[in-house]
Amino acid sequence: MTSPVSQSITRRSASNLALAFVLLPREKRSAMSALYAFCREVDDVADDESRPVFERRAALAAWRTDIHLACHGGAPAFAVNRELQPFIIRHKLPFELFEDLIRGIEMDLDIKRYESWEQLEQYCYRVASVVGLLSIEIFGYANPACRDYAIHLGKALQLTNILRDIRGDAERGRIYLPLMELARFEVSVDSVMRGEYSDRFRALAESAAARAKDHYQRARECLPPEDRRSMATAELMGSVYWRLLRKLESKQFNVFGPRPTRLTKLQKLLLIGRTWYRTATGALVPNYGAS
């Protein structure tokens, strides 16, 4: 089955998630490419600041209606959803998860500040854990504990993203780290918006990183041994983002430089090779979440 639109979107992306598809067999790779394309399209709607918020909200509502059709045997209008529909049927992907994802993306239209960790964790669940829950249905699993694994790993990855992108988000008027945490560490909103690095900011970021590490550790603990092989792609994602978090840590979380912290292509290729080898030899155990 070919999915030209989805594959084109995936090829254009420099996403770590898209890179991880190399470990999948062809059918699952096509399914994940279609799912990724859907996620990319709806995320791009929210990020398009050239359009007023009401237009972006209406566009997301159209995506919600169209994916509902795809999930319930209708005829979706959007090409990405038409390509995704056979995989929705084959892997029994529920509309409720797509709905949660769109709700998370809509939060970016309405919320520029998060008051508490509880609010931010809900956002992380919707925009990241939900993608994990959809993905594991495509990967296939035997033990329902994989769902908890997907939830914790998704939150870990999203919190790592948030730490990496603090500068870029601030330039767009957005701060994800909870205001309660900023107050606890005596870091002002204005100082973050101005990109001011300080010992207090470092302590704030270290606290957020500790929360991300807790989710990595809980994902590690939740992954059932019998499902490690089928979760190889997710494990590669965990490895990539864990290395990214440690790289941020080595820079003492000075994230206000001109470029976001990233892994090099060579570092990513080495992680792919190691994950493939560990999968092939049956030695795949999580290599994140433990210092």
C-alpha positions as CSV (number, residue, x, y, z in Angstrom):
1,M,0.0,0.0,0.0
2,T,1.4,3.4,-1.0
3,S,0.9,6.6,0.8
4,P,2.5,9.3,-1.3
5,V,1.3,12.3,0.6
6,S,2.2,10.9,4.0
7,Q,5.6,9.7,2.8
8,S,6.3,13.1,1.3
9,I,5.5,14.8,4.6
10,T,7.7,12.3,6.5
11,R,10.6,12.7,4.1
12,R,10.5,16.5,4.4
13,S,10.7,16.3,8.2
14,A,13.8,16.3,10.3
15,S,11.9,14.7,13.2
16,N,13.5,12.2,15.4
17,L,10.2,10.2,15.3
18,A,10.3,9.9,11.5
19,L,14.0,8.9,11.7
20,A,13.0,6.0,14.1
21,F,10.7,4.4,11.5
22,V,13.8,2.8,9.9
23,L,13.6,0.0,12.5
24,L,10.0,-1.0,11.4
25,P,8.9,-3.6,8.8
26,R,7.4,-2.1,5.7
27,E,3.7,-2.3,6.6
28,K,4.2,-0.8,10.1
29,R,6.5,1.8,8.6
30,S,3.8,2.9,6.2
31,A,1.3,3.0,9.0
32,M,3.5,5.1,11.2
33,S,4.3,7.4,8.2
34,A,0.6,8.0,7.8
35,L,0.1,8.6,11.5
36,Y,3.1,10.9,11.6
37,A,1.7,12.9,8.7
38,F,-1.6,13.4,10.4
39,C,0.2,14.6,13.6
40,R,2.4,16.9,11.5
41,E,-0.5,18.4,9.6
42,V,-2.6,19.2,12.7
43,D,0.4,20.5,14.6
44,D,1.3,22.8,11.6
45,V,-2.2,24.3,11.8
46,A,-1.7,25.4,15.3
47,D,1.8,26.7,14.6
48,D,0.8,28.8,11.6
49,E,0.9,32.3,13.2
50,S,0.2,33.9,9.9
51,R,-3.4,32.9,10.4
52,P,-5.7,34.4,13.1
53,V,-6.6,32.0,15.9
54,F,-10.2,31.7,14.9
55,E,-9.1,30.4,11.5
56,R,-6.8,27.9,13.0
57,R,-9.5,26.7,15.4
58,A,-11.9,26.2,12.5
59,A,-9.2,24.3,10.6
60,L,-8.6,22.0,13.6
61,A,-12.4,21.4,13.8
62,A,-12.4,20.4,10.2
63,W,-9.5,17.9,10.9
64,R,-11.5,16.6,13.8
65,T,-14.6,16.0,11.7
66,D,-12.5,14.4,8.9
67,I,-10.6,12.0,11.2
68,H,-14.0,11.0,12.8
69,L,-15.1,10.0,9.3
70,A,-11.9,8.0,8.8
71,C,-12.4,6.2,12.1
72,H,-16.0,5.3,11.5
73,G,-16.0,4.1,8.0
74,G,-16.8,7.3,6.2
75,A,-15.1,9.0,3.3
76,P,-12.6,11.5,4.6
77,A,-11.8,14.5,2.4
78,F,-8.2,15.1,3.4
79,A,-5.6,13.1,1.6
80,V,-3.6,12.3,4.7
81,N,-6.7,10.9,6.4
82,R,-7.6,8.8,3.3
83,E,-4.1,7.3,3.5
84,L,-4.4,6.8,7.2
85,Q,-7.8,5.2,7.1
86,P,-6.8,1.6,6.1
87,F,-4.3,1.6,9.0
88,I,-6.9,2.9,11.4
89,I,-9.1,0.0,10.4
90,R,-6.4,-2.6,10.5
91,H,-4.9,-1.6,13.8
92,K,-8.2,-0.5,15.4
93,L,-7.0,3.0,16.2
94,P,-9.8,4.7,18.3
95,F,-11.2,8.1,17.4
96,E,-11.0,9.1,21.1
97,L,-7.2,9.2,20.9
98,F,-7.2,11.4,17.8
99,E,-9.7,13.6,19.6
100,D,-7.4,13.9,22.7
101,L,-4.5,14.8,20.4
102,I,-6.5,17.6,18.7
103,R,-7.6,18.9,22.1
104,G,-3.9,19.1,23.1
105,I,-3.0,21.0,20.0
106,E,-6.0,23.3,20.6
107,M,-4.4,24.1,24.0
108,D,-1.6,25.9,22.1
109,L,-4.2,28.2,20.7
110,D,-5.6,29.2,24.1
111,I,-2.8,28.8,26.7
112,K,0.5,30.8,26.8
113,R,1.3,30.0,30.4
114,Y,0.7,26.9,32.6
115,E,0.0,27.4,36.3
116,S,0.9,24.0,37.6
117,W,2.5,20.7,36.8
118,E,-0.9,19.1,36.7
119,Q,-1.9,21.4,33.8
120,L,1.3,20.8,31.9
121,E,1.2,17.1,32.4
122,Q,-2.3,17.1,30.9
123,Y,-0.9,18.9,27.9
124,C,2.0,16.4,27.6
125,Y,-0.4,13.5,27.8
126,R,-2.5,14.9,25.0
127,V,0.2,15.9,22.5
128,A,2.8,13.2,23.2
129,S,1.5,10.2,25.3
130,V,-1.5,9.9,23.0
131,V,0.8,9.6,20.0
132,G,2.6,6.8,21.9
133,L,-0.7,5.1,22.6
134,L,-1.6,5.2,18.9
135,S,1.8,4.0,17.9
136,I,1.9,0.9,20.2
137,E,-1.3,-0.3,18.5
138,I,0.6,-0.2,15.3
139,F,3.7,-1.8,16.8
140,G,1.6,-4.6,18.4
141,Y,2.0,-5.7,22.0
142,A,0.9,-8.6,24.3
143,N,0.9,-7.0,27.7
144,P,-1.5,-4.1,28.5
145,A,1.3,-2.6,30.7
146,C,2.6,-1.2,27.4
147,R,0.0,1.5,27.7
148,D,1.5,2.8,30.9
149,Y,4.9,2.6,29.2
150,A,3.7,4.7,26.3
151,I,2.1,7.3,28.6
152,H,5.3,7.8,30.7
153,L,7.7,7.7,27.7
154,G,5.5,10.3,25.9
155,K,5.6,12.6,28.8
156,A,9.4,12.2,29.2
157,L,10.0,13.0,25.5
158,Q,7.7,16.1,25.6
159,L,9.3,17.5,28.8
160,T,12.7,17.1,27.1
161,N,11.4,18.9,24.1
162,I,10.0,21.7,26.3
163,L,13.4,22.1,28.0
164,R,15.3,22.2,24.7
165,D,12.9,24.7,23.1
166,I,12.5,27.2,26.0
167,R,14.2,30.0,23.9
168,G,12.2,29.4,20.8
169,D,8.9,29.2,22.7
170,A,9.7,32.4,24.5
171,E,10.2,34.2,21.2
172,R,6.7,33.1,20.3
173,G,5.4,34.5,23.6
174,R,5.0,31.1,25.3
175,I,6.4,29.6,28.5
176,Y,5.5,25.9,29.2
177,L,7.3,25.5,32.5
178,P,4.7,26.1,35.2
179,L,4.4,29.5,36.8
180,M,4.3,27.9,40.2
181,E,7.8,26.5,39.5
182,L,9.1,29.8,38.3
183,A,7.9,31.4,41.5
184,R,9.4,28.7,43.6
185,F,12.8,29.3,42.0
186,E,12.4,33.1,41.9
187,V,12.6,33.2,38.1
188,S,10.5,35.9,36.6
189,V,8.5,35.5,33.4
190,D,10.2,38.6,32.0
191,S,13.7,37.1,32.5
192,V,12.7,34.0,30.6
193,M,11.2,36.1,27.8
194,R,14.4,38.1,27.6
195,G,16.5,34.9,27.5
196,E,18.4,35.6,30.7
197,Y,20.4,32.7,32.0
198,S,21.1,32.5,35.8
199,D,21.8,30.1,38.6
200,R,18.1,30.4,39.5
201,F,17.1,29.4,36.0
202,R,19.5,26.5,36.0
203,A,17.9,25.2,39.3
204,L,14.4,25.6,37.7
205,A,15.5,23.6,34.6
206,E,17.2,20.9,36.8
207,S,13.9,20.5,38.7
208,A,12.0,20.1,35.4
209,A,14.6,17.6,34.1
210,A,14.2,15.6,37.3
211,R,10.5,15.3,36.5
212,A,11.4,14.1,33.0
213,K,13.9,11.6,34.3
214,D,11.2,10.2,36.6
215,H,9.0,9.5,33.6
216,Y,11.9,7.9,31.7
217,Q,12.5,5.7,34.8
218,R,8.8,4.8,35.0
219,A,8.7,4.0,31.3
220,R,11.7,1.7,31.8
221,E,10.0,-0.1,34.6
222,C,6.6,-0.4,32.8
223,L,8.0,-2.0,29.6
224,P,7.1,-5.7,29.7
225,P,10.1,-8.0,28.7
226,E,7.9,-9.9,26.2
227,D,7.2,-6.6,24.3
228,R,10.6,-5.1,24.2
229,R,11.3,-6.3,20.6
230,S,8.0,-4.8,19.2
231,M,8.8,-1.5,21.0
232,A,12.2,-1.1,19.3
233,T,11.1,2.1,17.6
234,A,9.8,3.6,20.8
235,E,13.0,2.5,22.5
236,L,15.1,4.3,19.9
237,M,13.0,7.5,20.6
238,G,13.7,7.0,24.3
239,S,17.4,6.6,23.7
240,V,17.6,9.7,21.4
241,Y,15.7,12.0,23.8
242,W,17.5,10.7,26.9
243,R,20.8,11.5,25.2
244,L,19.4,15.0,24.4
245,L,18.4,15.5,28.0
246,R,21.9,14.5,29.2
247,K,23.4,16.9,26.6
248,L,21.3,19.7,28.0
249,E,22.4,18.7,31.5
250,S,26.1,18.9,30.4
251,K,25.5,22.5,29.3
252,Q,23.9,23.3,32.7
253,F,20.6,24.0,30.9
254,N,21.9,27.1,29.2
255,V,19.2,26.9,26.5
256,F,19.4,30.6,25.4
257,G,22.0,30.2,22.7
258,P,21.3,30.9,19.1
259,R,20.5,27.3,18.2
260,P,18.6,24.6,20.1
261,T,20.6,21.7,21.5
262,R,20.5,18.7,19.2
263,L,22.2,15.4,18.6
264,T,24.4,15.1,15.6
265,K,23.5,12.9,12.7
266,L,26.4,10.6,13.7
267,Q,25.1,10.3,17.2
268,K,21.6,9.4,15.9
269,L,23.0,6.8,13.5
270,L,25.0,5.2,16.3
271,L,21.9,5.0,18.4
272,I,20.0,3.4,15.5
273,G,22.7,0.9,15.0
274,R,22.9,0.0,18.7
275,T,19.1,-0.4,19.0
276,W,19.0,-2.6,15.9
277,Y,21.8,-4.7,17.2
278,R,20.2,-5.1,20.6
279,T,16.9,-6.0,19.0
280,A,18.5,-8.6,16.7
281,T,20.4,-10.2,19.5
282,G,17.5,-10.2,22.0
283,A,19.4,-7.9,24.3
284,L,17.0,-5.0,24.1
285,V,16.5,-3.4,27.5
286,P,15.9,0.3,28.0
287,N,19.1,2.3,28.1
288,Y,17.6,5.4,29.5
289,G,16.2,6.4,32.9
290,A,19.3,5.1,34.7
291,S,22.1,7.6,35.4
